[in-house]
């Protein structure tokens, strides 16, 4: 708002004090965005209603106001509220006077004018939204100015500089805090509707309320992956983490899920070959070597036709941090209305938002917490693959446990679900009584072959049972398949 538009309401001596030192000027001498009418209307509404006072004081901060006088008035309101006192123009004037700021804000006349400048208190939330929005724009301008200054300083460590710039921009959104308290009565109504929907789903023969993985027994145990959940999938090298994650990506996409697969280890060409091999049931080594049989081409063409219809996208950037992941995921999923799923292969290859942290354990903790926050913010389940420590190989019982998660106990804490994939890799006498020498002669896609048997342990499930899911692994197709009667609930 131009100064000439404000002279009728603000004393002349206040015209040169419309903003504080942080707000006084924008880029190129331009006046930062603000709306003094909205600020006055909001403050006036607060003076007229104790209910509005409590709500507005919880939503806004002193810095959200552009004019210094309004910042001072809001500060006085906060001080009164800190003593559990409601206020009006008279009590507010008394508080400002005790602070020695009454005349600086325009005196009692200006406070009285605030109450008469409110068109209607019914629209106070709209006034607050205007003030908050313009405050965010001013913070964005300040962040941009800081980032420009960083660039002109040309420091030697460009990676740290980029990280500092990301942090500066990220703080703009983090500073906009909202009231997250929800009355229990309100949430109980929503919970009742959810229970009704789940009950109807069960009666209709369905069991999956969340995002399906395509693996029946796993979906039965979890009832689907829920938005906001962080799922850790851990295994030792060469067990098949990437293959299983790709299988989940494809099978979930077949069921209508929009899947975003971030691969920090393998390139998109190798991933595509694996997907085609698993879908077409063509030996993956034939695809890599080009020794494709004539009869296999039809299966490949049909598989590619089916795969091309799926909403599955791959990002194979070898270096990725939480900020980059957030930006890419938001762009990718912005217009998606149905089920969504993010898969990251794998967590230990991600970079922290800030360098020079205390240790790799601290970095992994930051990445883990960042993934959990991202899952909640986007309301999407995130599956993050993770390596396991070598300690598992030193134990007689090599079944993975939560403490095997590599480099950070925070993975166990932040995860809503922890899955461990294990696969027998040595031919020996198996559960069906086959002698090791006999078993060694079986093809790798023979169900009796112990080399092919795999186990998925649900080691942690924050909102449900843990247990074991039996799988079969067909190595020539890099494909995990469900086994009948494979689900054993443990708790």
VEXDO-460254 format. One line per 2 residues: number of its first residue (from 1); their letters; for each residue x negated, y, z negated of C-alpha. Coordinates in steps of 0.1 Angstrom, whole numbers. Each point is the difference from the previous one (the first is absolute). Example, Ala and Ser with C-alpha at 12.3 -4.5 7.8 and 13.67 -1.06 7.14 Angstrom:
<recs>
1> AS> -123/-45/-78 | -14/34/7
</recs>
This chain:
<recs>
1> XX> 0/0/0 | -14/34/9
3> XX> -7/25/-27 | 25/25/14
5> XX> 27/-26/-7 | -10/-4/-36
7> XX> -3/37/-11 | 36/3/-9
9> XX> -2/-27/-26 | -35/1/-13
11> XX> -15/30/-17 | -25/19/22
13> XX> -28/-8/-23 | 5/-37/6
15> XX> -3/2/38 | -37/-4/0
17> XX> 2/-29/-23 | 22/-24/19
19> XX> -25/-29/-2 | -28/-10/-23
21> XX> -36/-4/11 | 7/-35/14
23> XX> 29/12/20 | -10/35/10
25> XX> -10/-8/36 | 2/-26/26
27> XX> -21/-9/30 | -9/30/20
29> XX> 16/24/-25 | 34/-15/5
31> XX> 24/0/-29 | 6/-36/-13
33> XX> 35/-14/3 | 24/9/-29
35> XX> 36/10/-6 | 4/25/-28
37> XX> 38/-1/2 | 0/-38/-6
39> XX> -24/5/-30 | 23/27/-15
41> XX> 31/-21/6 | -16/-30/-17
43> XX> -12/19/-30 | 34/17/-3
45> XX> 18/-33/1 | -22/-13/-27
47> XX> 9/30/-22 | 37/-8/5
49> XX> 0/-38/-7 | -17/-21/-26
51> XX> 4/-31/22 | -17/17/29
53> XX> -28/11/-23 | -8/-36/-10
55> XX> 1/-14/35 | -20/29/16
57> XX> -27/0/-27 | -6/-37/7
59> XX> -2/4/37 | -21/32/5
61> XX> -33/13/-13 | -13/36/-5
63> XX> -20/-2/32 | 31/-7/21
65> XX> 10/36/-3 | -17/25/24
67> XX> 5/33/-19 | -21/5/-31
69> XX> 29/14/-19 | 21/-31/7
71> XX> -29/-22/-11 | -1/19/-33
73> XX> 37/-3/-5 | 0/-37/7
75> XX> -30/-4/-24 | 21/18/-27
77> XX> 29/-24/7 | -23/-30/-4
79> XX> -12/13/-34 | 35/4/-12
81> XX> 10/-34/12 | -30/-15/-17
83> XX> 16/10/-33 | 33/-17/11
85> XX> 16/34/5 | 25/9/27
87> XX> -3/36/11 | 18/29/16
89> XX> -12/34/12 | -2/14/-35
91> XX> -20/-29/-15 | -22/-1/30
93> XX> -7/37/-3 | -10/-5/-36
95> XX> -24/-28/10 | -16/21/27
97> XX> -3/29/-24 | -19/-22/-25
99> XX> -23/-11/28 | -6/37/9
101> XX> 13/-6/35 | 36/15/0
103> XX> -8/33/17 | -24/-18/24
105> XX> 29/-20/14 | 23/30/4
107> XX> 15/2/-35 | 35/-9/-12
109> XX> 16/16/30 | -17/-24/24
111> XX> 11/-30/-22 | 35/12/1
113> XX> -2/5/37 | -11/-37/4
115> XX> 34/-12/-14 | 19/23/24
117> XX> -20/-11/31 | 13/-36/-1
119> XX> 26/-5/27 | 12/-32/-18
121> XX> -16/-24/-25 | 15/-29/19
123> XX> -28/3/26 | -29/2/-24
125> XX> -15/-33/12 | -2/15/35
127> XX> -18/30/-14 | -24/-24/-17
129> XX> -6/-19/32 | -9/32/18
131> XX> -25/10/-27 | -15/-35/-1
133> XX> -4/-3/38 | -16/34/4
135> XX> -23/-8/-30 | -11/-31/18
137> XX> -8/20/31 | -21/24/-20
139> XX> -19/-30/-15 | -5/-13/35
141> XX> -14/33/12 | -24/0/-30
143> XX> -10/-36/7 | -6/9/37
145> XX> -22/30/-10 | -20/-22/-23
147> XX> -5/-26/27 | -11/27/25
149> XX> -25/12/-26 | -13/-36/-4
151> XX> -6/-2/38 | -19/33/1
153> XX> -22/-10/-29 | -14/-29/22
155> XX> -11/-22/-28 | -24/-29/7
157> XX> 24/-27/-12 | 28/1/25
159> XX> 17/-31/-14 | 4/16/-35
161> XX> 11/32/16 | 28/-17/20
163> XX> 10/-19/-32 | 1/34/-19
165> XX> 22/14/28 | 24/-30/-2
167> XX> 2/4/-38 | 8/37/4
169> XX> 28/-7/24 | 13/-30/-20
171> XX> 3/22/-31 | 25/22/18
173> XX> 25/-29/-1 | -11/-13/-34
175> XX> 6/34/-16 | 37/-1/9
177> XX> 12/-20/-30 | 37/-9/-3
179> XX> 21/-11/-28 | -1/-38/2
181> XX> 22/-7/-30 | 32/-18/10
183> XX> 29/-4/-24 | 5/-37/-9
185> XX> 37/3/7 | -8/11/36
187> XX> -25/-28/6 | 24/-26/-15
189> XX> 26/8/26 | -27/-5/28
191> XX> -11/-32/-17 | 36/-13/0
193> XX> 3/6/37 | -33/-18/6
195> XX> 12/-29/-20 | 32/-1/20
197> XX> -19/1/33 | -23/-29/-11
199> XX> 30/-20/-12 | 17/5/34
201> XX> -32/-10/17 | -2/-32/-19
203> XX> 36/-9/6 | -5/5/38
205> XX> -29/-25/0 | -28/26/0
207> XX> -27/2/-25 | -24/27/12
209> XX> 7/35/-14 | -33/15/9
211> XX> -24/-2/30 | -4/-37/11
213> XX> -34/-15/6 | 14/-28/23
215> XX> -12/-27/-25 | 32/-14/-14
217> XX> -13/-12/-34 | -20/31/-7
219> XX> 31/21/9 | 22/-21/-23
221> XX> -24/6/-29 | -3/38/6
223> XX> 34/6/16 | -20/21/24
225> XX> -27/27/-4 | 14/32/-15
227> XX> -7/36/10 | -25/14/-24
229> XX> -17/-33/-7 | -38/-5/3
231> XX> -7/-37/9 | -36/-12/-3
233> XX> -9/-30/22 | -33/-14/-12
235> XX> -22/-28/12 | -37/-10/5
237> XX> -16/6/34 | 11/-24/29
239> XX> 31/-12/-18 | 23/18/24
241> XX> 11/33/-16 | 1/19/34
243> XX> 17/-30/17 | 27/-2/-27
245> XX> 5/38/0 | 4/0/38
247> XX> 25/-28/-3 | 20/20/-25
249> XX> -2/30/22 | 14/-18/31
251> XX> 26/-21/-19 | 13/31/-19
253> XX> 1/20/32 | 21/-27/16
255> XX> 25/5/-27 | 3/37/8
257> XX> -27/15/-22 | -21/29/13
259> XX> -36/-11/-9 | -31/21/-1
261> XX> -32/-20/-1 | -32/18/-10
263> XX> -31/-21/8 | -33/13/-13
265> XX> -19/-32/8 | 12/-15/34
267> XX> 6/19/32 | 34/1/17
269> XX> -12/-23/28 | -9/-28/-24
271> XX> 32/5/-20 | 21/-2/32
273> XX> -17/-32/10 | 9/-15/-33
275> XX> 36/11/2 | 4/-14/35
277> XX> -16/-33/-11 | 23/-4/-29
279> XX> 31/9/19 | -8/-20/32
281> XX> -15/-29/-19 | -30/1/22
283> XX> -35/-8/-14 | -16/33/-10
285> XX> -34/-11/12 | 14/-5/35
287> XX> 12/36/-1 | -34/13/-11
289> XX> -19/-21/25 | 24/4/29
291> XX> 4/-38/3 | 37/2/4
293> XX> 18/-29/14 | 26/5/28
295> XX> 29/-13/-22 | -10/25/-28
297> XX> 6/31/22 | 38/-3/-2
299> XX> -1/-3/-38 | -23/31/-1
301> XX> 23/20/23 | 31/-9/-20
303> XX> -18/8/-33 | -11/34/13
305> XX> 36/8/11 | 13/-8/-35
307> XX> -28/19/-18 | 4/31/22
309> XX> 35/4/-14 | -11/3/-36
311> XX> -5/32/-19 | -35/-8/-10
313> XX> -29/25/3 | -37/-5/-8
315> XX> -26/26/-10 | -35/-13/0
317> XX> -19/30/-12 | -30/-14/-19
319> XX> -1/28/-26 | 32/11/-18
321> XX> 7/18/-32 | 33/5/-18
323> XX> 6/35/15 | -4/-13/35
325> XX> 21/-31/-7 | 27/23/-15
327> XX> 0/23/31 | 1/-29/25
329> XX> 26/-20/-19 | 23/30/-3
331> XX> -2/8/37 | 5/-37/9
333> XX> 30/-5/-23 | 16/34/2
335> XX> 30/-10/20 | 3/-36/-11
337> XX> 34/-7/-16 | -2/-37/-7
339> XX> -25/-23/-18 | -36/12/0
341> XX> -33/-17/-9 | -36/11/-2
343> XX> -29/-25/0 | -36/9/-7
345> XX> -29/-23/9 | -18/4/-23
347> XX> 0/22/-31 | -38/-1/-8
349> XX> -8/15/34 | 21/31/-7
351> XX> -18/32/-10 | 7/21/-30
353> XX> 15/35/4 | -31/14/-19
355> XX> -36/-11/2 | -25/-2/-27
357> XX> 23/-17/-26 | -14/-18/-30
359> XX> -1/-35/16 | 16/-22/26
361> XX> 24/-12/-26 | 13/35/-6
363> XX> 3/5/38 | 21/-32/3
365> XX> 21/12/-29 | 7/33/18
367> XX> 9/-19/32 | 22/-24/-18
369> XX> 19/27/-18 | 3/20/32
371> XX> 16/-30/18 | 25/-4/-27
373> XX> 9/37/1 | 3/-1/38
375> XX> 23/-31/-2 | 23/19/-24
377> XX> -1/33/20 | 8/-17/33
379> XX> 24/-26/-16 | -18/-28/19
381> XX> -17/-32/-12 | -37/0/6
383> XX> -20/-33/3 | -37/6/-6
385> XX> -24/-28/6 | -28/-4/-25
387> XX> -31/-21/-5 | -5/-21/-30
389> XX> -32/-2/-21 | -24/-28/3
391> XX> 6/-11/-35 | 28/-22/13
393> XX> -26/-23/16 | -18/-6/-33
395> XX> 31/-15/-17 | 10/-36/0
397> XX> 36/11/6 | -2/22/30
399> XX> 36/12/-1 | -2/38/3
401> XX> 11/21/-31 | 7/37/-4
403> XX> -35/7/-14 | -15/-12/33
405> XX> 12/32/18 | -32/16/11
407> XX> -15/32/-14 | 29/13/-21
409> XX> 25/-10/-26 | 22/28/12
411> XX> 11/-21/30 | 17/-23/-25
413> XX> 16/29/-18 | 12/20/30
415> XX> 13/-30/19 | 37/-10/-2
417> XX> -8/-34/16 | -33/-18/2
419> XX> -3/-29/25 | -30/-23/2
421> XX> -6/-21/32 | -19/-32/-4
423> XX> -8/-27/25 | -18/-33/-4
425> XX> -29/0/23 | -16/-34/-7
427> XX> 13/-34/12 | 6/-21/-32
429> XX> 26/-23/-14 | 31/21/1
431> XX> 33/0/-19 | 14/-27/24
433> XX> -28/-24/-8 | -19/3/33
435> XX> -36/-10/-2 | -24/28/8
437> XX> -15/-17/30 | 34/-7/14
439> XX> 11/36/-6 | -30/13/17
441> XX> 11/-16/32 | 34/17/1
443> XX> 5/30/22 | 3/34/-17
445> XX> 37/3/9 | 9/-34/-15
447> XX> 21/6/-31 | -19/-28/-18
449> XX> -33/18/4 | -11/16/-33
451> XX> -21/25/19 | 33/15/12
453> XX> 17/2/-34 | 3/35/-15
455> XX> 14/14/-32 | 13/34/-7
457> XX> 1/8/-37 | 23/28/-12
459> XX> -22/9/-29 | 18/31/-10
461> XX> 35/12/7 | 11/30/-20
463> XX> 37/-4/7 | 4/-37/4
465> XX> -15/-35/-4 | -35/-12/8
467> XX> -6/-33/17 | -16/-19/29
469> XX> 9/-2/36 | -13/-28/21
471> XX> -11/8/36 | -17/-17/29
473> XX> -28/16/20 | -4/-9/36
475> XX> -35/13/6 | -1/-3/38
477> XX> 30/25/1 | -11/20/-31
479> XX> 36/-6/-12 | 14/-6/-34
481> XX> 34/-18/-1 | 24/-7/-28
483> XX> 3/-36/-14 | 33/-14/-10
485> XX> 6/-1/-38 | -30/21/-5
487> XX> 11/23/-28 | -8/-6/-36
489> XX> 10/26/-25 | -22/4/-30
491> X> 15/29/-20
</recs>
